[in-house]
Amino acid sequence: MQLENIAELLGKDADKLLNHTSTTIPKSQLHLPNKNVIDNLWSPTNRSIQTLRSLQTLYANGRLANTGYVSILPVDQGIEHSAGASFAPNPIYFDPENIIKLAIEGGCNAVATTYGVLANVSRKYAHKIPFIVKINHNEFLTYPNKFDQIMFGSVEEAWNLGAVAVGATIYFGSDESARQIVEVAQAFERAHELGMATILWCYLRNSGFKKDGVDYHASADLTGQANHLGVTIQADIIKQKLATNNGGYTAMNYGKTHPKVYSELSSDHPIDLCRYQVANCYMGRVGLINSGGESKGASDLAEAVYTAVVNKRAGGSGLISGRKSFQKPMNEGVALLNAIQDVYLEEKVTIA
């Protein structure tokens, strides 16, 4: 897929996204994805040789191999949203092997899924595609529903499955966030000791983040701070929802922020909102991957390309897209994943 195809999918947003020049945080201040990302960004850190090797394995697989960008297939929704809600649109994905096949056929850098899925196929596939074990979940079966990420297994078990990385979620802003921060920080420390990389789903969760009919769960200032907390506990990659607005701190009149966050370091342009998210990942030293979001059917391909363009032009490191790809026939899922990857492979889609 070339630039003209990308522009066609972007439709009315093509000029706004492809020709935007950011005047907020200069791209010269960012650490941008590149083929030598391990040598340039990670080799000076405290990460062990084994962890560096795991990161290199992750960045060197799939269609985006050795570009500094990543495309990851995440399938933890069978727990997070229920298996029925997730797999009924395409029941072949009740079978764990098809999840791995989609990631491989789709040219992904890695597959991120549950202990059970990876344990069921580990001997057949651990050497064929990098495994990321999602170690905690919101189990979503308790009635009434509660929203709390709890550990489903040990880091050692993930290592025994042949994983190159572990992934975890923290619901920042929730009543349980303090416990989750401690649990995940300890798990990430152990993962690094064993030579695995770490990926953090930096999600916000608090009913108070909705104010006067506006939802600030994806505001640039709040998600940016969640990212900053995530890199503080030594996540190697941050997964975050694409920012859709700004001003969560000011709307709710809590916490601390600064007027320049809104007047100089961001704007209402989606690329500038995402760039503020990147800035909070140590100016891109830790890669930001945005999530693909729920499947809406016919608009999935255009929405995925939109998110990829915004992420790339902001200085992000890739996309992690699940439901948009596995809730449809496998050939269509592969095509969607390839379209996302094409954005990162297209040299004419540049940093804004």
N, C-alpha and C positions, 0 to 999 in steps of 0.2 A: 504494500500500500504506500503510495507516494503522497507528496504534499497536497496535490490537487484532490486526492481522495479524502485525505484528512479534512481539508477545507470544506468539501462537500458534506461530510458527516457533521461538521460543526455548524453548518447552515448560517443562520443570521449572526451567530457568534464568531464566525471565522475571522473577520477583520479585527474584532475586539481582542481576540485571544492571540492570534498569530502575529499581529503587528504591534502589540503593546510594548512600550519601553518603560520599565520600572524606574521611578524616580524616588523610591523610598529607601530601601537598603540597597546600596550599589552591589551589583554582581561581583565586583572586584573584591568585596569583603567576604565573599562566600567561599567555602571549600567545596568545589563542584565535583560531581561524580566523574571519574576518569578510569582508564584501563589499569592504572597503577594505584588503585584506591588503598590496597593493603599496605604497600610500601610507603605511600605518601601520608596516609592518615592514621593507620593502625600500628605500624611497626614502632613508632616512638612511645606507644602507650604501655600500660602495665599488663596488657593481655599476654598470656603465655604463648610460647611457640605453637603449642597444640591448638590454642584458640585461633591464632592467626591462620593456621592451616585450615581450620573449619570455616573461617570467614572466606578464605580464598576458594575453598570448595563450593561455597554458596554462590560467590560472585562469578565463578568460572563455568557454570553449567547453563544449559539451555540456549535459546536463541539470543539472549542478551549477554552471553558469556564474554567476560573480559571487557565490558563496556563501562563498568561502574554502576550500572543500573540493574535492578532486579524485578522479576515478575514472579509472584508467588501465588499458588492456588491454596486458599484457606478453606477447610471444610470442618469446622467445629460446630456448625449450626444444628447438627443432629442433637446436641445437648443444649446449646444456647437457645434454640427456638423450637425444639422438639423435632424428632426424626420425621414425623408425619408432615409437619408444616414445611420441612426442608426438602424431603425427598419424594413426596407424593407427585409433584410435577414431573419427575423423571425417576421412577422407582429403581432403575439400574444402580443408583448410587447408594441404595441400602447395602449393596455389596462393596466392601472396602476396596477390592482390587480395582474396581472401575474408577474410584477416586484417584488412585495412583496412575492408572492408565491415562486419565484425562490430563493430569499434570505433565506426564511424559510426552504424550501426543501434542499437547498444547505448547511445548517448548519452554516450560517454566524453569526457573532457576531451582525451585524447591517446592515441596508440598508441605503444608502446615495442617496437621489434623490431630486426632486424639490418640491416647495410648492404645485403645482397643483397635482402632483401624490399623495403626502401624504395627502393632504386635501380631496382627493376623496375617500380615504379608511381608514382615521384615526380612526373612531369609531370602525371599525371592527378589525384593526390590531395593533394599537398603544400599546396595552398591550401584544401583542404576539411576537414582535421583536422590539428592539430599533430603533427608527427613528433618522436619521441625516438629517437635512434640509440644502440643499445647497442654500445659501442665495444670491449669486451673480453669474452672468453668462456673457459670451460673446454671444450676441444674434444672430450674424452671418446671419442676413437677410438684413441689410443695404447694399446698393450697392453704390460704391464699398465696399467690406468687410472691416470692421475695427476690430481691436482687442483690446477690452476694457471690463473689468469686471465691470458690473454695478449691483446695488442692485435691487432685484426683490421683496422684501418684508421686513417686519420688524422682529427683533428678537422676539418681543412679539407674533407675529403671529406663529413663529416656536414653541414657548412655548405652545401656545394654541392648536397646533396640537398634543401635547404630546411628542415632541421631547426630547431626552436625550442630544442631541448635535446639534450644527450648524457647517456647513462647508463653507469655502470660498476660493476663488482663488485670489492670487496676481500675476500679471505679472511683476516680478522683472526685472528691466533693461529697461522697456518700458517707453514711454513718460508719461504715466498715472500712473506710479507706486507710486509716492508720494501721490497722492490723494487716491489711493486704500489702501495704508498702513494706512492712517489716518482713512478711512472708516471702514476697517476691524478691526483695533485696537479698535475703539469705539464700534463696534458690538460685539467683543469678550468680552470687559469689561461688556457690558450689559448682554450678555449670562451668564457670571459667576455670575453676580448679581442675575439672575433668577434661578441659580442652574444648568445650562447646561454646558456641556463640549464643547471644541472647536477643530476643525480640520482644518488645513491650507494646501491647495494645493499650494506648493511653486514652481511655474513654472517660467522659464525665457522666456522673449520674447523681442528680439531685433535683427533686421537683421544684426547688427554689430557683433553678436556673431558667425557669419559664416566668417571664414578667410581662404583664400588660399585653398578653396574647402573643408575645414574641419568644421563641425558643432559642436560648443562648448556649445550648449544649455543643454547638459547632461554631461558636464565636472565636475569632482569631486570638483575642486576648486570653480567654480562659483555656482554650486548647493549647495555646502557646505555653502557658504556665504548666499545664499537665506534661507537655513535652519536656520542659526544663526539669521537672521532677523526675521524669523517666530517665533522662541521660545522667542525672545525679546518682541514680542507683545502678549505673553502668550498663544500661541497655545498649547493645551494639547497633540496633536498628529500631526506630520508633514507627509504630503504626498509628495513624491518626485519621479521623474523618476529615474530609476536605472542609476548610472553613467556608461558611456560607454567609456570615455576618460578623459584626464586631461590637464592642461596647458592653460585654457582659458585666464587667466590673462596674462600670458607671451606671448601667441601668439598675443594677441591684444595690448599688451604693454599699459595697462591702469590699474587704481586702484592701490591697494597695495597688495602684497603677500610676501612670504618669501621662500628662496631656500629650507628650510627644509620641506615645504609642499610637495615637489616633491621628495626629496632625502631620507627623514626619515619617514614622516607621511603618505605616500602613496607609491604605486608602480603601475605597469601596470596591476596587477592582479585584476580581477573584485571584489573579496571579499575585497581587500585592498582599492579599490576606494570607495566601499560602506561604509567601516568602517570610512573613512574620513567624509562621509555624517553623519554617526551616531555621530561621535565626535562633529560635529557642532550642534547637538541637545543636548547640555549640557552633552556630554559623555553618552548619552542614558537615561538621566533622563526624557527626552521627547521622546516618542516612534517614531521611523521612520518606516513608511510603504511605500513600493515602489509600483508604479502603474504597472498594468499588460500590458498596451499598447494595440495597435490595434489588431483586429483579422486578422490572415493571413491564416486561414483554418486548414489544416492538421497538421501544426506545433504548433498549439496553446497550446496543452497539454504539450509538451516538453518545450516550451518557458516559460510557467507559472511555471513549476517545477524548471527550471533553475533560474528564478528570485527569487523564494521562497528560494532555497538553498543558493543563494548568500546573500540575505537579512538576513536569519537566522544565517548563519555562520559569517556574519559581525557584528552581534549584534543588528540587526533590530528587529522590533516588529510585522511584519506581512505584508500582501499583500492586496491591494485593486484592484480587477480585475472586469471589467465590460464587455467590448465588446467581450472578449474571451469567456465569459459565456453566454451572452444573444443573441448573433448573431448566435445561433445554436439551435437545438431542446432542450427543457427544460431538458430532461434526460441527454443529453450530457453536458449541462451547469452545472447541479448538479454534474456530475462526475468530471468535471474540477475543480470546487470549492472544492470538497472533496479531490482531488489530492493535491491541494495547501495546504489544512489543514493537510493532512497526513505528509507533510514535517515537519511541526511544531510539530506534535505529535510523530514523529520518534525520539526517544532518541539518536539513533546512529548518527544522523545529529547534530553535536556539534558546539559550538562556535570555530572559527578558532584561 
